[in-house]
Amino acid sequence: MILLDTGSSHNFLDLVLVRTLQLAMDTTRILQVRVANGDLIRTKGECKDLLIKMQGKDFLVDLCVLTLGG
């Protein structure tokens, strides 16, 4: 699962997907994120410069890694 939001400061990628795709993850940048219920959770790291293709356009994005679940 990937959460992309053009109105947000960060975008997120699920830890299971990172492991499944064997993506490189920088674990030196950990952020605290406030989720919908008000809790604060910590990211697991960041995947930098990932190529995302949408509607025929290529984008390089940095995605914060979280356990997003289903």
N, C-alpha and C positions, 0 to 999 in steps of 0.2 A: 504494500500500500504506500502511496505517495500522496502527501497533502501539499498542493500548490495553491497559493493565494496571492494574487497580485496586490492586494490591499494590506498584506502582512509584511512584517520586517523579516521573517524567516519562513522557510519551507522545510518540510519534514519527510523523512524516509524511514520505513519500518526496519528494525534491526534484523528480522528474519529475512527480508529481501536483500539486505546488505550481505548477509552470510550466504544466501542461496546463490547470488550473482558473484560472490567472492570479490566484492568491491573493496578498494583500499579505504580505510577509515582512519582519520586523524583523531586520536583520543586525547590530545592535549587541550582541545577547546571544548569545555563542558559548560553548558548553559542551564539555568533554571527557567522552566517554562510554566506559566500558570495555565492550567487546563480549565475546561468549561465548568467543572464543579467547584473551582476555586483552589484546588490543591496545587502545590508546586511539585513538579517532577524534574529530574535532572536528565539531560540528554546523555547519550552514550559516546558521542563524538560527532564528527562531521565528515561527510564525503565531499571533496572539493572538485570543482571543474568537471562535473558529470554532464555528458551530452544528452540533452533531452530533445526529441523531435516531436513537434506539434504542428499539425496542419501545414506540413511542408517546410517548416522553418526549423532551424537548428538553434539551440540555446545552450550555453554553458552555465550551469548553476551549481551553487554550493547548497547541500542539503544537510540539515541537522538530523542526527539519527536518534530515534525514540522507539520504545516498544509500543506500537500503536494498537496491536491486536486486531480483532476482526470486526 
